[in-house]
Amino acid sequence: MAPSIVEKVGKNEEAAALEPPKAGEEPKDGVEKGETTEEASAPKEGKEEVVGTETEPKTGVSFPVKLEDGKKLNAVGMRKKSVLGLGVKIYAFGVYADDEKLKEVLKSKISTAPEKPTKQMYDVAIDSDVPMTMRLVIVFSGLTMNMIKKNFDEGLGASIKKLNGGRKNEELANKVMGAASDAIKLSPGSVIEITKLPGFVIQTKVKDEVISTVESQLLCRAYFHMYLGDDPFDKEGKERFGASLLSLF
């Protein structure tokens, strides 16, 4: 049986789609000159994904909504310190997490979505080994590495003590930033990343250089407790993270 007119038309259109545009013809939408429609629909190698940003409102620092390893931004906030009675903005921070794994752990611990963020929800993020990253972007121009190390030791030391039955562990607190050289220059825009890896490993990077990698469940919990615990560095930042947790249900 001879092919129908409809079949012929369909085949002709398919063949035309595989041909590049003729000289003088404008390419179809989404098709670059010299390529077929089929080639245009294929993924383009070498083209980077465009990642949006979210701005921390009090500092104006922008954070990518997704890191290269796939972790997604769940909240932004700011760390402020009192200096001579004045509140000085030290750094802005972004809290990133592997949302799929965080969602899985949340639902295994909490069967029904609560109406508002609860302590149990925050504790799941703090106590689990779900991969998370705290990205710190310096905003204070007079900050030195020695000041950062002292601040870490004090804040992290207090958090460890709280989670460790009132017992101090200064040696453990010092392991996060202790190996960082005082010669490292920190200027506005410098980035420090603290990442919790599977197996309760905490890794510290300063300006893309790995400073320390420590395996300690207590240290991992204590670090993120400073931002998501009972007395967070930035209450609004914690609340934003809580809203992100609710959205995972």
C-alpha atoms as an extended CHARMM CRD file, in Angstrom:
* protein
*
       249  EXT
         1         1  MET       CA              0.0000000000        0.0000000000        0.0000000000  PROA      1               0.0000000000
         2         2  ALA       CA              1.3180000000        3.4730000000       -0.9350000000  PROA      2               0.0000000000
         3         3  PRO       CA              2.0890000000        5.7400000000        2.0310000000  PROA      3               0.0000000000
         4         4  SER       CA             -0.6440000000        8.2460000000        2.8690000000  PROA      4               0.0000000000
         5         5  ILE       CA             -0.2230000000       11.9990000000        2.3980000000  PROA      5               0.0000000000
         6         6  VAL       CA             -0.0310000000       12.4050000000        6.1740000000  PROA      6               0.0000000000
         7         7  GLU       CA              2.8220000000        9.8890000000        6.4140000000  PROA      7               0.0000000000
         8         8  LYS       CA              4.7110000000       11.6370000000        3.5840000000  PROA      8               0.0000000000
         9         9  VAL       CA              4.3070000000       15.0300000000        5.1830000000  PROA      9               0.0000000000
        10        10  GLY       CA              5.5170000000       13.6900000000        8.5550000000  PROA      10              0.0000000000
        11        11  LYS       CA              8.6230000000       12.1630000000        6.9940000000  PROA      11              0.0000000000
        12        12  ASN       CA              9.3920000000       15.3120000000        5.0360000000  PROA      12              0.0000000000
        13        13  GLU       CA              9.1210000000       17.4480000000        8.2060000000  PROA      13              0.0000000000
        14        14  GLU       CA             11.3740000000       15.0250000000       10.1180000000  PROA      14              0.0000000000
        15        15  ALA       CA             14.0010000000       15.1670000000        7.3740000000  PROA      15              0.0000000000
        16        16  ALA       CA             13.8170000000       18.9550000000        7.2400000000  PROA      16              0.0000000000
        17        17  ALA       CA             14.3360000000       19.1900000000       10.9810000000  PROA      17              0.0000000000
        18        18  LEU       CA             17.5930000000       17.2520000000       10.6920000000  PROA      18              0.0000000000
        19        19  GLU       CA             18.9640000000       19.5950000000        8.0420000000  PROA      19              0.0000000000
        20        20  PRO       CA             20.8360000000       22.7740000000        8.9640000000  PROA      20              0.0000000000
        21        21  PRO       CA             19.2910000000       26.0360000000        7.7070000000  PROA      21              0.0000000000
        22        22  LYS       CA             20.0230000000       26.8960000000        4.0910000000  PROA      22              0.0000000000
        23        23  ALA       CA             22.1890000000       29.8750000000        3.2120000000  PROA      23              0.0000000000
        24        24  GLY       CA             20.3320000000       33.1090000000        3.8210000000  PROA      24              0.0000000000
        25        25  GLU       CA             17.6940000000       31.4760000000        6.0390000000  PROA      25              0.0000000000
        26        26  GLU       CA             17.3220000000       32.4980000000        9.6590000000  PROA      26              0.0000000000
        27        27  PRO       CA             17.7220000000       29.5850000000       12.1160000000  PROA      27              0.0000000000
        28        28  LYS       CA             14.6920000000       28.5120000000       14.1310000000  PROA      28              0.0000000000
        29        29  ASP       CA             14.2700000000       29.5830000000       17.7460000000  PROA      29              0.0000000000
        30        30  GLY       CA             16.9020000000       27.9370000000       19.9610000000  PROA      30              0.0000000000
        31        31  VAL       CA             18.9440000000       26.7800000000       16.9590000000  PROA      31              0.0000000000
        32        32  GLU       CA             22.3410000000       28.2850000000       16.3170000000  PROA      32              0.0000000000
        33        33  LYS       CA             23.6850000000       28.8480000000       12.8320000000  PROA      33              0.0000000000
        34        34  GLY       CA             25.1660000000       25.7250000000       11.2520000000  PROA      34              0.0000000000
        35        35  GLU       CA             23.4310000000       23.2050000000       13.5430000000  PROA      35              0.0000000000
        36        36  THR       CA             20.3780000000       21.0300000000       13.0700000000  PROA      36              0.0000000000
        37        37  THR       CA             17.3010000000       21.1520000000       15.2880000000  PROA      37              0.0000000000
        38        38  GLU       CA             18.3150000000       17.8050000000       16.7810000000  PROA      38              0.0000000000
        39        39  GLU       CA             21.7640000000       19.1550000000       17.6870000000  PROA      39              0.0000000000
        40        40  ALA       CA             20.1860000000       22.2320000000       19.2160000000  PROA      40              0.0000000000
        41        41  SER       CA             18.0090000000       20.1060000000       21.5100000000  PROA      41              0.0000000000
        42        42  ALA       CA             21.0100000000       18.1650000000       22.8290000000  PROA      42              0.0000000000
        43        43  PRO       CA             22.7230000000       19.3890000000       26.0560000000  PROA      43              0.0000000000
        44        44  LYS       CA             25.4980000000       21.8890000000       25.3530000000  PROA      44              0.0000000000
        45        45  GLU       CA             28.8650000000       20.8520000000       26.7030000000  PROA      45              0.0000000000
        46        46  GLY       CA             31.0000000000       23.5330000000       28.3030000000  PROA      46              0.0000000000
        47        47  LYS       CA             28.0710000000       25.8170000000       29.1130000000  PROA      47              0.0000000000
        48        48  GLU       CA             27.9510000000       26.5080000000       32.8440000000  PROA      48              0.0000000000
        49        49  GLU       CA             24.6920000000       26.4220000000       34.7710000000  PROA      49              0.0000000000
        50        50  VAL       CA             23.5000000000       29.8800000000       35.7470000000  PROA      50              0.0000000000
        51        51  VAL       CA             23.1140000000       29.9130000000       39.5440000000  PROA      51              0.0000000000
        52        52  GLY       CA             20.9850000000       32.5720000000       41.2250000000  PROA      52              0.0000000000
        53        53  THR       CA             21.8950000000       34.4080000000       44.4130000000  PROA      53              0.0000000000
        54        54  GLU       CA             20.2400000000       35.5020000000       47.6400000000  PROA      54              0.0000000000
        55        55  THR       CA             21.3430000000       38.6400000000       49.4840000000  PROA      55              0.0000000000
        56        56  GLU       CA             21.7990000000       38.8680000000       53.2450000000  PROA      56              0.0000000000
        57        57  PRO       CA             19.8040000000       42.0610000000       53.9650000000  PROA      57              0.0000000000
        58        58  LYS       CA             21.8870000000       43.5760000000       56.7870000000  PROA      58              0.0000000000
        59        59  THR       CA             25.2620000000       43.3110000000       55.0240000000  PROA      59              0.0000000000
        60        60  GLY       CA             24.3690000000       43.2550000000       51.3340000000  PROA      60              0.0000000000
        61        61  VAL       CA             26.4530000000       40.0900000000       50.8270000000  PROA      61              0.0000000000
        62        62  SER       CA             25.1520000000       37.7780000000       48.0930000000  PROA      62              0.0000000000
        63        63  PHE       CA             25.2350000000       33.9960000000       48.3620000000  PROA      63              0.0000000000
        64        64  PRO       CA             24.7980000000       31.4930000000       45.5170000000  PROA      64              0.0000000000
        65        65  VAL       CA             21.5870000000       29.5250000000       46.0080000000  PROA      65              0.0000000000
        66        66  LYS       CA             23.4860000000       26.3250000000       45.2360000000  PROA      66              0.0000000000
        67        67  LEU       CA             27.0940000000       25.2370000000       45.7620000000  PROA      67              0.0000000000
        68        68  GLU       CA             29.1250000000       23.2900000000       43.2120000000  PROA      68              0.0000000000
        69        69  ASP       CA             28.6110000000       20.0780000000       45.2030000000  PROA      69              0.0000000000
        70        70  GLY       CA             24.8190000000       20.4700000000       44.9870000000  PROA      70              0.0000000000
        71        71  LYS       CA             24.0700000000       21.6920000000       48.5060000000  PROA      71              0.0000000000
        72        72  LYS       CA             21.2620000000       24.2620000000       48.5370000000  PROA      72              0.0000000000
        73        73  LEU       CA             21.0630000000       27.5300000000       50.4330000000  PROA      73              0.0000000000
        74        74  ASN       CA             18.5890000000       27.2570000000       53.3130000000  PROA      74              0.0000000000
        75        75  ALA       CA             19.1980000000       30.5180000000       55.1680000000  PROA      75              0.0000000000
        76        76  VAL       CA             21.3590000000       33.6250000000       55.3890000000  PROA      76              0.0000000000
        77        77  GLY       CA             22.3290000000       35.6270000000       58.4570000000  PROA      77              0.0000000000
        78        78  MET       CA             24.9270000000       37.8380000000       60.0900000000  PROA      78              0.0000000000
        79        79  ARG       CA             27.4070000000       37.5140000000       62.9450000000  PROA      79              0.0000000000
        80        80  LYS       CA             27.7110000000       40.6330000000       65.0670000000  PROA      80              0.0000000000
        81        81  LYS       CA             30.0870000000       41.2930000000       67.9710000000  PROA      81              0.0000000000
        82        82  SER       CA             29.9920000000       44.0120000000       70.5970000000  PROA      82              0.0000000000
        83        83  VAL       CA             33.1170000000       46.1850000000       70.4840000000  PROA      83              0.0000000000
        84        84  LEU       CA             33.3080000000       49.1010000000       72.9410000000  PROA      84              0.0000000000
        85        85  GLY       CA             29.5490000000       48.9200000000       73.2860000000  PROA      85              0.0000000000
        86        86  LEU       CA             28.9740000000       49.0340000000       69.5370000000  PROA      86              0.0000000000
        87        87  GLY       CA             27.5430000000       46.2220000000       67.4540000000  PROA      87              0.0000000000
        88        88  VAL       CA             30.1200000000       45.4790000000       64.7670000000  PROA      88              0.0000000000
        89        89  LYS       CA             29.1970000000       43.3690000000       61.7400000000  PROA      89              0.0000000000
        90        90  ILE       CA             31.8610000000       40.6640000000       61.4820000000  PROA      90              0.0000000000
        91        91  TYR       CA             30.6440000000       38.3880000000       58.6980000000  PROA      91              0.0000000000
        92        92  ALA       CA             27.5660000000       37.3140000000       56.7840000000  PROA      92              0.0000000000
        93        93  PHE       CA             26.8010000000       33.6130000000       56.5970000000  PROA      93              0.0000000000
        94        94  GLY       CA             24.8580000000       31.2030000000       54.4230000000  PROA      94              0.0000000000
        95        95  VAL       CA             23.6500000000       27.8060000000       55.6430000000  PROA      95              0.0000000000
        96        96  TYR       CA             23.7170000000       25.0900000000       52.9780000000  PROA      96              0.0000000000
        97        97  ALA       CA             22.5200000000       21.4860000000       53.1740000000  PROA      97              0.0000000000
        98        98  ASP       CA             21.9370000000       18.3580000000       51.1300000000  PROA      98              0.0000000000
        99        99  ASP       CA             18.1780000000       18.8960000000       51.1070000000  PROA      99              0.0000000000
       100       100  GLU       CA             17.2600000000       15.4240000000       49.8630000000  PROA      100             0.0000000000
       101       101  LYS       CA             19.1300000000       13.7020000000       52.6810000000  PROA      101             0.0000000000
       102       102  LEU       CA             17.9310000000       16.2690000000       55.2120000000  PROA      102             0.0000000000
       103       103  LYS       CA             14.3460000000       15.6760000000       54.0960000000  PROA      103             0.0000000000
       104       104  GLU       CA             14.8070000000       11.9160000000       54.4340000000  PROA      104             0.0000000000
       105       105  VAL       CA             16.1750000000       12.1920000000       57.9850000000  PROA      105             0.0000000000
       106       106  LEU       CA             13.5190000000       14.7260000000       59.0250000000  PROA      106             0.0000000000
       107       107  LYS       CA             10.6690000000       12.4990000000       57.8730000000  PROA      107             0.0000000000
       108       108  SER       CA             12.1970000000        9.4740000000       59.5990000000  PROA      108             0.0000000000
       109       109  LYS       CA             12.2140000000       11.3770000000       62.9080000000  PROA      109             0.0000000000
       110       110  ILE       CA              9.0530000000       13.4900000000       62.5630000000  PROA      110             0.0000000000
       111       111  SER       CA              6.0430000000       11.8170000000       60.9570000000  PROA      111             0.0000000000
       112       112  THR       CA              3.7720000000       14.8590000000       60.6720000000  PROA      112             0.0000000000
       113       113  ALA       CA              4.8080000000       18.3270000000       59.5630000000  PROA      113             0.0000000000
       114       114  PRO       CA              4.4770000000       20.7580000000       62.4880000000  PROA      114             0.0000000000
       115       115  GLU       CA              2.7630000000       24.1250000000       62.0470000000  PROA      115             0.0000000000
       116       116  LYS       CA              5.9610000000       25.9940000000       62.8990000000  PROA      116             0.0000000000
       117       117  PRO       CA              9.6430000000       25.1030000000       63.3580000000  PROA      117             0.0000000000
       118       118  THR       CA             10.3090000000       23.0660000000       66.5110000000  PROA      118             0.0000000000
       119       119  LYS       CA             13.3890000000       22.3290000000       68.6080000000  PROA      119             0.0000000000
       120       120  GLN       CA             13.2170000000       18.7330000000       67.4110000000  PROA      120             0.0000000000
       121       121  MET       CA             13.5370000000       19.8890000000       63.8060000000  PROA      121             0.0000000000
       122       122  TYR       CA             16.6030000000       21.9870000000       64.5250000000  PROA      122             0.0000000000
       123       123  ASP       CA             18.1030000000       19.1360000000       66.5580000000  PROA      123             0.0000000000
       124       124  VAL       CA             17.7550000000       16.8000000000       63.5610000000  PROA      124             0.0000000000
       125       125  ALA       CA             19.9130000000       19.1640000000       61.4970000000  PROA      125             0.0000000000
       126       126  ILE       CA             22.4170000000       19.6320000000       64.3340000000  PROA      126             0.0000000000
       127       127  ASP       CA             22.6940000000       16.0140000000       65.4740000000  PROA      127             0.0000000000
       128       128  SER       CA             22.6100000000       14.1190000000       62.1660000000  PROA      128             0.0000000000
       129       129  ASP       CA             25.5520000000       13.6740000000       59.7990000000  PROA      129             0.0000000000
       130       130  VAL       CA             23.6230000000       15.1090000000       56.8560000000  PROA      130             0.0000000000
       131       131  PRO       CA             26.1520000000       17.0930000000       54.7810000000  PROA      131             0.0000000000
       132       132  MET       CA             25.9420000000       20.8110000000       55.5830000000  PROA      132             0.0000000000
       133       133  THR       CA             28.1390000000       23.8180000000       54.8710000000  PROA      133             0.0000000000
       134       134  MET       CA             28.3860000000       27.1330000000       56.6940000000  PROA      134             0.0000000000
       135       135  ARG       CA             29.7650000000       29.7190000000       54.2740000000  PROA      135             0.0000000000
       136       136  LEU       CA             31.1590000000       32.8010000000       56.0420000000  PROA      136             0.0000000000
       137       137  VAL       CA             31.8920000000       35.9740000000       54.0640000000  PROA      137             0.0000000000
       138       138  ILE       CA             33.9620000000       38.5800000000       55.9080000000  PROA      138             0.0000000000
       139       139  VAL       CA             32.5250000000       42.1160000000       56.0430000000  PROA      139             0.0000000000
       140       140  PHE       CA             34.6250000000       43.7380000000       58.8090000000  PROA      140             0.0000000000
       141       141  SER       CA             37.6930000000       45.3770000000       57.2650000000  PROA      141             0.0000000000
       142       142  GLY       CA             39.8310000000       45.2330000000       60.4140000000  PROA      142             0.0000000000
       143       143  LEU       CA             39.5360000000       41.4810000000       60.9530000000  PROA      143             0.0000000000
       144       144  THR       CA             42.6740000000       39.3570000000       61.3620000000  PROA      144             0.0000000000
       145       145  MET       CA             43.0960000000       35.6030000000       61.4140000000  PROA      145             0.0000000000
       146       146  ASN       CA             44.1470000000       35.7890000000       65.0550000000  PROA      146             0.0000000000
       147       147  MET       CA             40.8480000000       37.5050000000       65.9100000000  PROA      147             0.0000000000
       148       148  ILE       CA             38.8830000000       34.8550000000       63.9940000000  PROA      148             0.0000000000
       149       149  LYS       CA             40.6970000000       32.0420000000       65.8110000000  PROA      149             0.0000000000
       150       150  LYS       CA             40.0440000000       33.6170000000       69.1920000000  PROA      150             0.0000000000
       151       151  ASN       CA             36.3760000000       34.1210000000       68.3370000000  PROA      151             0.0000000000
       152       152  PHE       CA             36.0510000000       30.5130000000       67.1830000000  PROA      152             0.0000000000
       153       153  ASP       CA             37.7270000000       29.1630000000       70.2850000000  PROA      153             0.0000000000
       154       154  GLU       CA             35.4410000000       31.1570000000       72.5840000000  PROA      154             0.0000000000
       155       155  GLY       CA             32.1430000000       30.5420000000       70.8020000000  PROA      155             0.0000000000
       156       156  LEU       CA             32.8200000000       26.9400000000       69.8840000000  PROA      156             0.0000000000
       157       157  GLY       CA             34.2710000000       26.2300000000       73.3380000000  PROA      157             0.0000000000
       158       158  ALA       CA             31.0660000000       27.4380000000       74.9900000000  PROA      158             0.0000000000
       159       159  SER       CA             28.9470000000       25.3410000000       72.6050000000  PROA      159             0.0000000000
       160       160  ILE       CA             31.0260000000       22.2140000000       73.2820000000  PROA      160             0.0000000000
       161       161  LYS       CA             30.7000000000       22.7810000000       77.0270000000  PROA      161             0.0000000000
       162       162  LYS       CA             26.9190000000       23.0880000000       76.7190000000  PROA      162             0.0000000000
       163       163  LEU       CA             26.5730000000       19.8660000000       74.7430000000  PROA      163             0.0000000000
       164       164  ASN       CA             29.1790000000       18.0010000000       76.7740000000  PROA      164             0.0000000000
       165       165  GLY       CA             27.5240000000       18.0390000000       80.1770000000  PROA      165             0.0000000000
       166       166  GLY       CA             29.2640000000       21.2360000000       81.2930000000  PROA      166             0.0000000000
       167       167  ARG       CA             32.7560000000       19.8950000000       80.5700000000  PROA      167             0.0000000000
       168       168  LYS       CA             35.1980000000       22.0530000000       78.6220000000  PROA      168             0.0000000000
       169       169  ASN       CA             37.3400000000       20.7110000000       75.7990000000  PROA      169             0.0000000000
       170       170  GLU       CA             39.5800000000       23.5350000000       74.6160000000  PROA      170             0.0000000000
       171       171  GLU       CA             41.8040000000       21.1750000000       72.6270000000  PROA      171             0.0000000000
       172       172  LEU       CA             38.8270000000       20.0300000000       70.5440000000  PROA      172             0.0000000000
       173       173  ALA       CA             37.5770000000       23.5780000000       70.0010000000  PROA      173             0.0000000000
       174       174  ASN       CA             41.0160000000       24.6300000000       68.7670000000  PROA      174             0.0000000000
       175       175  LYS       CA             41.0770000000       21.9530000000       66.0560000000  PROA      175             0.0000000000
       176       176  VAL       CA             38.7550000000       23.8300000000       63.6990000000  PROA      176             0.0000000000
       177       177  MET       CA             40.8470000000       26.9540000000       63.1230000000  PROA      177             0.0000000000
       178       178  GLY       CA             43.9630000000       26.3150000000       65.1990000000  PROA      178             0.0000000000
       179       179  ALA       CA             46.0890000000       25.2560000000       62.2200000000  PROA      179             0.0000000000
       180       180  ALA       CA             45.3090000000       28.4180000000       60.2260000000  PROA      180             0.0000000000
       181       181  SER       CA             48.3360000000       30.6530000000       59.8330000000  PROA      181             0.0000000000
       182       182  ASP       CA             48.0960000000       34.1370000000       61.3370000000  PROA      182             0.0000000000
       183       183  ALA       CA             49.7400000000       35.3410000000       58.1180000000  PROA      183             0.0000000000
       184       184  ILE       CA             46.5610000000       34.6580000000       56.1240000000  PROA      184             0.0000000000
       185       185  LYS       CA             45.1180000000       38.0130000000       55.1300000000  PROA      185             0.0000000000
       186       186  LEU       CA             41.3970000000       38.4640000000       55.5680000000  PROA      186             0.0000000000
       187       187  SER       CA             39.6630000000       41.3030000000       53.7680000000  PROA      187             0.0000000000
       188       188  PRO       CA             35.9890000000       42.0520000000       53.0870000000  PROA      188             0.0000000000
       189       189  GLY       CA             34.7570000000       39.3310000000       50.7400000000  PROA      189             0.0000000000
       190       190  SER       CA             37.1640000000       36.6260000000       52.0050000000  PROA      190             0.0000000000
       191       191  VAL       CA             35.3640000000       33.2870000000       52.3640000000  PROA      191             0.0000000000
       192       192  ILE       CA             35.6400000000       30.6700000000       55.1040000000  PROA      192             0.0000000000
       193       193  GLU       CA             33.6940000000       27.4130000000       54.7260000000  PROA      193             0.0000000000
       194       194  ILE       CA             32.9860000000       24.9440000000       57.5180000000  PROA      194             0.0000000000
       195       195  THR       CA             31.5300000000       21.7030000000       56.1650000000  PROA      195             0.0000000000
       196       196  LYS       CA             30.0270000000       18.7230000000       57.9720000000  PROA      196             0.0000000000
       197       197  LEU       CA             30.7630000000       15.5910000000       55.9440000000  PROA      197             0.0000000000
       198       198  PRO       CA             29.1900000000       12.1260000000       56.3000000000  PROA      198             0.0000000000
       199       199  GLY       CA             30.5920000000       10.2360000000       59.2820000000  PROA      199             0.0000000000
       200       200  PHE       CA             30.7070000000       13.4000000000       61.4450000000  PROA      200             0.0000000000
       201       201  VAL       CA             33.8030000000       14.8270000000       59.8010000000  PROA      201             0.0000000000
       202       202  ILE       CA             34.1730000000       18.6130000000       59.9430000000  PROA      202             0.0000000000
       203       203  GLN       CA             36.3500000000       20.2930000000       57.3340000000  PROA      203             0.0000000000
       204       204  THR       CA             37.5160000000       23.9060000000       57.3560000000  PROA      204             0.0000000000
       205       205  LYS       CA             38.5360000000       25.9020000000       54.2930000000  PROA      205             0.0000000000
       206       206  VAL       CA             39.9140000000       29.4440000000       54.3380000000  PROA      206             0.0000000000
       207       207  LYS       CA             40.0120000000       31.1330000000       50.9300000000  PROA      207             0.0000000000
       208       208  ASP       CA             39.6500000000       27.6980000000       49.2340000000  PROA      208             0.0000000000
       209       209  GLU       CA             42.5590000000       26.1810000000       51.2030000000  PROA      209             0.0000000000
       210       210  VAL       CA             41.8030000000       23.2090000000       53.4670000000  PROA      210             0.0000000000
       211       211  ILE       CA             42.9690000000       24.1440000000       56.9680000000  PROA      211             0.0000000000
       212       212  SER       CA             41.7140000000       21.1820000000       58.9690000000  PROA      212             0.0000000000
       213       213  THR       CA             39.7310000000       17.9470000000       58.7090000000  PROA      213             0.0000000000
       214       214  VAL       CA             38.5750000000       16.4730000000       62.0170000000  PROA      214             0.0000000000
       215       215  GLU       CA             36.3640000000       13.4970000000       62.7870000000  PROA      215             0.0000000000
       216       216  SER       CA             34.2630000000       14.2920000000       65.8560000000  PROA      216             0.0000000000
       217       217  GLN       CA             30.5280000000       14.0210000000       66.3780000000  PROA      217             0.0000000000
       218       218  LEU       CA             30.6660000000       16.4360000000       69.3090000000  PROA      218             0.0000000000
       219       219  LEU       CA             32.5930000000       19.0230000000       67.2870000000  PROA      219             0.0000000000
       220       220  CYS       CA             30.1470000000       18.7940000000       64.3590000000  PROA      220             0.0000000000
       221       221  ARG       CA             27.1540000000       19.1720000000       66.6380000000  PROA      221             0.0000000000
       222       222  ALA       CA             28.7100000000       22.0170000000       68.6310000000  PROA      222             0.0000000000
       223       223  TYR       CA             29.6250000000       24.0240000000       65.5550000000  PROA      223             0.0000000000
       224       224  PHE       CA             26.1510000000       24.0300000000       63.9860000000  PROA      224             0.0000000000
       225       225  HSD       CA             24.5810000000       24.4580000000       67.4190000000  PROA      225             0.0000000000
       226       226  MET       CA             26.1060000000       27.9580000000       67.5070000000  PROA      226             0.0000000000
       227       227  TYR       CA             23.8500000000       28.9330000000       64.5990000000  PROA      227             0.0000000000
       228       228  LEU       CA             20.8040000000       26.6900000000       65.0750000000  PROA      228             0.0000000000
       229       229  GLY       CA             20.7450000000       26.0150000000       68.8200000000  PROA      229             0.0000000000
       230       230  ASP       CA             19.0150000000       27.6690000000       71.7820000000  PROA      230             0.0000000000
       231       231  ASP       CA             21.1080000000       30.8650000000       71.6720000000  PROA      231             0.0000000000
       232       232  PRO       CA             21.9770000000       31.3740000000       67.9720000000  PROA      232             0.0000000000
       233       233  PHE       CA             24.3500000000       33.9920000000       66.6090000000  PROA      233             0.0000000000
       234       234  ASP       CA             21.5010000000       35.3830000000       64.5060000000  PROA      234             0.0000000000
       235       235  LYS       CA             17.9290000000       34.6300000000       65.5730000000  PROA      235             0.0000000000
       236       236  GLU       CA             16.4930000000       35.7300000000       62.2160000000  PROA      236             0.0000000000
       237       237  GLY       CA             18.9640000000       33.4980000000       60.3880000000  PROA      237             0.0000000000
       238       238  LYS       CA             17.8550000000       30.5390000000       62.4890000000  PROA      238             0.0000000000
       239       239  GLU       CA             14.2020000000       31.3320000000       61.7860000000  PROA      239             0.0000000000
       240       240  ARG       CA             14.8970000000       31.4020000000       58.0440000000  PROA      240             0.0000000000
       241       241  PHE       CA             16.5120000000       27.9770000000       58.3290000000  PROA      241             0.0000000000
       242       242  GLY       CA             13.4630000000       26.7210000000       60.2580000000  PROA      242             0.0000000000
       243       243  ALA       CA             11.1820000000       27.9050000000       57.4520000000  PROA      243             0.0000000000
       244       244  SER       CA             13.3520000000       25.9740000000       54.9800000000  PROA      244             0.0000000000
       245       245  LEU       CA             13.0340000000       22.8450000000       57.1130000000  PROA      245             0.0000000000
       246       246  LEU       CA              9.2390000000       23.1540000000       57.0840000000  PROA      246             0.0000000000
       247       247  SER       CA              9.2600000000       23.3890000000       53.2940000000  PROA      247             0.0000000000
       248       248  LEU       CA             10.9090000000       19.9530000000       53.0840000000  PROA      248             0.0000000000
       249       249  PHE       CA              7.8300000000       18.1750000000       54.4430000000  PROA      249             0.0000000000
